[in-house]
Amino acid sequence: MPDTLLELSQQLIEDAGISGTMVSAQNQVGEFKRVVNWIVRATTEIEGTWFDWDFLHAFLEFDTVIGNSDYPAPADFNLWDNATAKIPLESMPLVFEMWTRKKTDVTEQTSGDPYM
């Protein structure tokens, strides 16, 4: 089973009956460039079909700081898996709840405690 871009391209060339031999997937022109571009587009489309495929998962580990709740995501970040986020010391799953800040009473309040 072909694994690399070159091997996938060579397999397509053979299956499609395209003449010639590709020795590198880089800097191709003409028909071989079309083959490489087709493999890249197909791979991107297939990998983008499902966001939760195991091979797309990565682990992230970092130390938190008291008072800081804003941490930058990794450069290749796409989506947090909320079901697997844990506090390692207690191995307790974190509970994520969707929350929308919404003030339901829009009248002006001139005295008393602040409210939402």
C-alpha positions in Angstrom: 0.0 0.0 0.0 1.5 3.3 -1.0 2.2 5.7 1.9 4.1 8.8 0.6 3.0 11.4 -1.9 5.6 10.0 -4.4 4.3 6.4 -3.9 0.7 7.5 -4.3 1.5 9.5 -7.4 3.5 6.6 -8.9 0.5 4.3 -8.2 -1.9 6.7 -9.9 0.5 7.0 -12.9 0.5 3.2 -13.2 -3.2 2.7 -12.8 -4.1 5.5 -15.2 -1.7 4.2 -17.8 0.3 7.5 -18.0 3.7 7.1 -19.6 6.9 8.0 -17.9 8.5 7.4 -14.5 8.2 9.8 -11.6 11.3 9.8 -9.3 10.2 12.8 -7.2 6.9 14.5 -6.3 8.6 17.9 -6.1 8.8 20.5 -8.9 6.8 18.5 -11.4 5.4 20.0 -14.6 2.8 18.9 -17.1 0.9 15.6 -16.6 3.0 14.6 -13.6 2.2 18.0 -11.9 -1.5 17.3 -12.5 -1.1 13.8 -10.9 0.7 15.3 -7.8 -2.0 18.0 -7.5 -4.8 15.5 -7.8 -3.3 13.3 -5.0 -2.8 16.4 -2.7 -6.4 17.5 -3.3 -7.8 14.0 -2.7 -5.8 13.6 0.5 -6.9 17.0 1.8 -10.5 16.2 1.0 -10.4 12.7 2.6 -8.6 14.0 5.7 -11.1 16.9 6.0 -14.1 14.6 5.9 -14.2 13.9 9.7 -12.6 16.2 12.3 -12.3 13.4 14.9 -10.2 10.8 13.1 -7.6 9.4 15.5 -4.6 10.1 13.3 -5.6 13.8 13.4 -5.4 13.8 17.2 -2.5 15.2 19.1 -1.8 15.5 22.8 -1.0 18.8 24.5 0.4 19.2 27.9 1.2 22.5 29.7 1.4 24.0 33.1 -1.3 26.4 34.3 -0.7 29.5 36.2 -3.0 30.7 39.0 -5.0 33.7 37.8 -4.3 33.0 34.1 -7.2 31.5 32.1 -6.0 32.4 28.6 -3.4 30.1 27.0 -2.5 30.1 23.4 -3.4 27.1 21.3 -0.7 25.2 19.4 0.0 26.4 15.8 -1.7 23.3 14.3 -4.7 23.5 16.6 -8.1 22.9 15.2 -10.5 21.7 17.9 -10.4 20.9 21.6 -11.6 17.5 22.6 -13.6 18.5 25.6 -14.4 14.9 26.6 -10.7 14.1 27.2 -9.4 17.3 29.0 -8.2 16.4 32.5 -6.5 17.8 35.5 -3.7 15.3 35.8 -3.2 15.3 39.6 -6.7 14.2 40.4 -7.4 12.7 36.9 -10.8 14.4 37.0 -12.4 15.3 33.8 -13.1 19.0 33.3 -16.7 19.8 32.8 -17.4 22.2 29.9 -20.6 24.0 29.7 -21.7 26.4 26.9 -22.5 29.8 28.4 -23.7 32.9 26.7 -23.5 36.1 28.6 -26.9 37.7 28.2 -28.6 40.5 30.0 -32.3 39.9 29.9 -33.5 43.2 31.5 -32.3 46.2 29.5 -33.9 48.8 31.8 -31.5 51.1 33.6 -30.7 50.2 37.2 -29.8 53.2 39.3 -29.3 51.6 42.8 -28.7 48.3 44.4 -26.4 45.4 43.5 -25.2 44.8 39.9 -27.0 42.0 38.2 -27.1 40.1 34.9 
